[in-house]
Amino acid sequence: MTPNSNTEQHDILIIGAGPAGAVAAALLRRHGHQVLVIEREQFPRFSIGESLLPQSMAYLEQAGMLQAVVEHGFQFKNGASFVCGERQTAFDFRDKHSSGWGTTYQVQRADFDHLLAQQAELQGAEIRYRQTVTAVDLEGERPRTQVCDADGREYTIESRFILDASGFGRVLPRLLDLERPSGFPLRSAYFTHIADGIRDPQFDRNKIRITVHPEHHDVWYWLIPFAHGRCSIGVVAESSFLNDVPGDETTKLRTLVMQDPALRALLQHAEWDTPARNISGYAANVTSLWGKNYALLGNAGEFLDPIFSSGVTIALKSASLATDALARMLAGETVDWEADYAKPLKRGVDTFRTFVESWYAGGFQKVIFHENQEPSIRRMISSILAGYAWDQSNPFVTESKRRLTALESICA
């Protein structure tokens, strides 16, 4: 990539204006750094992943965005309910082992992401929409990023550092050949937003509802209530299973939802007014979360699975860790990115991974539906489900695999 007259000089370049990018931009502005955010889409835009976890509230507060989120009118959330046939259990996130937030929100991501981006701009970050990264050069002293704008004009950005918050776009992993298999089977999700028409007085709109398929324990549905009578509905299964269901995306989704008697009754008055979408092979991993003058945030680095709604929380945690390390580095301190960023982030990600693997193997399902749950252990699990996967005071964080395996054997 050779210099040209269209080269701009910036302090920090962030790729992607989603939650990780917006929060990272705000945090860096609070350290006094000039920040440019480039985003491929035009906001507001649709995105999946609507059910937040309480742990994420701490990062929104840290970034100065909490008041705007609280006052926006999103659907209040205090927990998660799980349903499998006649069995049902619910976790109230306020009753948990870890200290900190016990409530959060269920959000339509088009509105939520746009709100966070606007808050970052109010704090002085510059955001440019409809900008596509076409190449990156890390060989020199400063990274050089080639960008194409909405009018087809190409220009180059020289910066001191790049944070890739491009989500499923995974810009730097693709350009730098960092992508590696996740280790999870190839799964797909079919989803949409509907006017749910739910009239059941027992239904708790303050909780995400996870339903296990009546015949296949590794197939599950989410039902995420929004404000104003709408919800997100989706199904997740191995791609081979979904490929055998006839019809387009909407037909597949409705067919599978109607296979569960409880969901069929709950949504009997629903208006399926929005075509369904699907995403396949979303689980991802990389060789490294950082390199010379760059770091990967959130889904750009690793995405596990939507089962426990961990995506946004991991994204915001990565933004908090990375901006702290970057601010110290730019202040002249020596930063070990593996020790100060990658390893701390992976500790929580690995905790979530243990629970995801156990869910699909069936063990964690036996745990949460077990009739005689010890209250203190239940609070420890509630903390994980609330996003506190980095809390070292929780044995299910520090020894997640051993503790969960032992618990599974008791509940078998």
N, C-alpha and C positions, 0 to 999 in steps of 0.2 A: 504494500500500500504506500504510494508515494505522496509527499506533501502537495497540496494544491491551494489555490487562493480561497477555496471554500472551507478552510480549516478553522474551527472554533476552539478556543481554549476554555476549559471549565475545570472546576475543582473536583467535584464528585459527579460521576455519571451513574444514574440508576436506570436499568432497563426494566420497564414494567411499572404501571401506576396502580396495581392492585393493592390489597392490604399490606403486604410486606414492603412494597416499594414506597407507598404513601407514608407508612409509619417510619421507615428508615429515613425518608427525606425529612420528616418533621424532627426526628431525633438529631439528625446531623445539623439541621438549622439551629437547634437549641445549643449545639456546640459552636455555632458561629460559622459553619462552612457553607460555601455557595454550592447549590445542588441543582442539577438539571435531570429531569425525569423524562424519558421518551417512552411513549406507549403506542403500540401497534393499532389499537382500536380507538373508536371515538366513544367517550363516556357520555351518558350511561350506556352500559352494554350488559347483556345477559351473562351470568356466570353461575355455576353450580357450587354447592357447599354452603347452605344457608343457615345451618344450626351452629351457633358459636358455643364455645365452652367458657365457663367463668374465669379460668386462668387468663384468657385473652384480655379481660377487662383491665388487668394491671398494666398491660403494655399500651392499651389505648389511653389510660390515665397518664402513663409516663410520657406519651407523645403529645399530650395536651388536647386530645380528641374526645375525651370521655363525655364531657357535658353535651357536645353536639350529638353524640350517639344516644345518650339517655333522653334527650329532648326531642328526638326525631319521631318517636311514636312507633318504634318497632315492637313486635310481639315479645312480651316478657317470657323468660324461660328460667325454670328453677330445677330442671332435672330431666330424666329419661325414663321411659317405660318400655318394657320388653314383653312381648306376647308370643306364645307358642301354643296354638290350639287353645285348650282350656286354661293353660297356665299363664299367669301374668304377675309381673313384679315391677316395682318402680323405685327409682333412686331419687331422693331429694338432695340436690347438690349442696344445700345448706347444712346437711347432716353428713359431715365428712371429717376425715382425719386432719387434713391440711388446713392451715389458716389461710385467710384471703377470701376473695369474692366467692359467693355461693350461688349467684344468679347472673344471668346474662340475657341475650336476646336471640330470637330467630328472625332472620333478616332476608329480605329480597336483595340479593347481592348487587343487582344493578344500582339500587338506591344506596346501599351500604358502601360499596366501593367508591361510588361517585362522591359521597359525603366525605369519606376519608381523604380522597384526592383533593377536594376543595379545602379541607382543613390544612393539608400540607401546603397548598398554595397560599392560604391566609398567613402561614408562618414564614413565607418567603421563598418556598421552593418554586422553581419554574417547571411546568409540565407542558410538553408538546405531544399532542395526539396525532394519530395516523402517521406514525414514523416507524419505519422498518429497518432493523439492523441487517446489513447485508454481509459485513465482514468485520473482523477484529484482528488487530496486530498487537501482540504483547512483547515483541522483541526489543523495542526501544526502552528508554527510561520512563516514558509515559505511554500508557495504552492509547491506541488509535482505533477509533470505531467508525466504520463507514455506515452512513445512514441515508435512506431514501425517503423523502417526504411525500405527502399526499399528491403533490403535483409532479412527482417523478424527478425532482431536483435532488442530486446527490451531494452530500457534504460530509466532512470528517470532523469528528470530535476528539480532541486530545484532552485527557483528564489525568488526574493523579491516581485515580482508583475507579474501578467499576464494581458495582453491586448488581448482580443479575437477579431480578425479582420477576422474571417473565412467566412464572407459573408453568402451565403445561406447554407453553411455547418453547421453553428450555433452550433459550438462544445460545448461551455460551456452551452448554454441554454438546449441542449439535455442531457448532462452528469449531470447537476445540477437540472434538472426538472424545468427550468425557463420559458418554452414556454407557451404562452397563446394565445387564439384566437385573431385575429386582429380586428374583428368587421366588416370587409368588406366581401361581398359575395365571394364565391369561383370563382376566375377568372383564365383563362389560356392565355398564349401567344404562338403563333406559329410564327417562324421567320427564316430568313436565310440571307445570303449575295449573291448578284447577280451582274453580269455585266449589269448595268441598261440600257445602250444604249439610254439614254435620249437625244433627238435632239431638243426639244422645246426650242427656244431661250428665252422664258419668264420664264423658270424654274430657280429658284435661288438656286444654290448649296451651298450657304452660310447660309442656314437656314434649320432646321429640318422641315419637312412637316407633320402635323397631319391632317388626313382626317376622318371625321365622316361617318359611314356607311350610304348609301342612305335611308335605311328604319329603322334602329335600332340606336337610338342616343347614346346608351350605348356601342356600338361596334365601335372601332376605329382602324385606321392603322397608323403606323409610316413609314416614308421614310427618312432615314438619309444618305445623300450623303457623300461618302468618296472621297479622292483624287484618281486619275487614273481611273475614270469612274465606280467605284463600289459603292454599297450602301447596307445598311441594310434595310430590309423590314420586317414588322411584323404586326400582327393583335392581338388585345386583346378583349376578350369577356368573359362572364360568361361561365364556363365549360360546363354547360348543353346546351348552344347554340352551342358551337363548337363540342360537341359530336354528334350532329345531322347532321353535315356535313360529307358526306362519303369520304373514302379514307385515305391514310397515311398522315403524317405531311405535306409533300410538296404539295400533292393534295389538302388538306384542305386549305392551305395558298393561293395557286394559285386560287382556286375556289372563295374564299372570296375576294381576291384582284380584280379579274375580274368582280365582282359585282358592283364595283364603276366605272362609265364611265370615269371620269377624270384620275384615276389611270390606267385604261385599256389603254387609249390613250397614257398616259405618258410612260408606260412601254411596248409598243407594240414591241419594238426591243430588249427587255431584253433577256439575256441568264441566265436561271435558272440553274446554273452550280453547285450549292451546295445544298445537301439535307437539308430540313428544320428540325428544332428542336422544342421542346415545353417545357414549364415549367408551372406547375400548382400549384395553392394554394400558390403563392409566398408571399402574404401579411402575415406579422408575427408581433408578439408582445411578450413582456416578462414581468415578474412580477417586475423586477428591472434591471436597466442598470449597476449596480455595486454591489459589495459585499465585503467580507473580502479578501483583497489583489487581487482583479480583477476588471476589467471594460470591458464592451462590446462596440465595435465600429461598426458603420455603420449597414449593413444588419444583422450582428450577433445579434444586439439588436432589431431593428425594421425596417421593410420595408413596405412602403405604396403601391405604384403602379408606373408603369413606365410612366404614362401619361405626367408628366412634367419634366422627366429626372432628378429627384431630388436625385437619389440614390448615385451617386459619390460625389455630393456636401455635402450631409448629412454625408457620410463616412469621408470625409476630415475635415469637421467641427468637427466631433466627435474626430478625431485624434488630432486636434489642442487643443480642450478643455481638453481632457483627459491627454495629455502629459504635458500641463501646470500645471494641478492639481498634476500629479504624480511627476513632477520635484520639485514642492514646498514641497510635502510630503516627498520626499527622502532627501530634504535639511533640514528637521527637523520641517517644519511648520505644523500646524494643518490644515487639509483639510476636509471640509464637502463635501463629494462626491455628495450628493443629491443637495446641494445648488450650488456647484462650477462646477458640470458636468451635472448631469441628468436634472435638471430644465432648465438651459440655452439651452441645446441641444433640449429638448422637445418643447421649445417655437417656434423654427423654424419648427420643425417637425409638430407641431399642426397647424401652418399656412398652410403648404403644405396640411395637412389632410383636412382642411376646403375647400380648392380649389379642391382637388380630389373628395370629397364628392359632391360638387356642380357640378362638371363636369358630373359625372355619373347621377345625378338627373336631369340634363339638364339646370339648372339655369345659370351656368357659360358659357355655350355655347351661351345662349341668350345674355349675357353680351358682349362677345368678337365679336359676329357677329352683334351687334347693330349698326345701321347706324350713329347715332349721339352720338359719344363718346366724353366726356369732356376731353380735352387734359391732364390736371393735373392728373385726375383719371387714364387715360390710362397709364401715366408714372409710377404711383404707381403700377399698375398691371404688367407693363413691368418689374419692379424691382423684383416682386415675381417670375415671369417666368424666370428671369435671375439668380435666386438663392438667392436673398437678403432677405430671409425669417426671418432673425434675426435683421433687421434694425428697431430699435425702433422709428425712426423718421417717419416711414411709417404707417399711420392709418390702412392700410390693413394688417399690422403685429400686431399692438397692439390691434386692435378691428376687427380682420379678419372676424369673423362670423357675427357680427352685420353689419359691413360695406358692406360685400358681400351680405347679405340677403336684405339690403335696395336697393342695386344696382340692384339686380335681379328683385325686384318688379317694379323698374322704367323701366327696359328693357323688362318686360314681354309683 
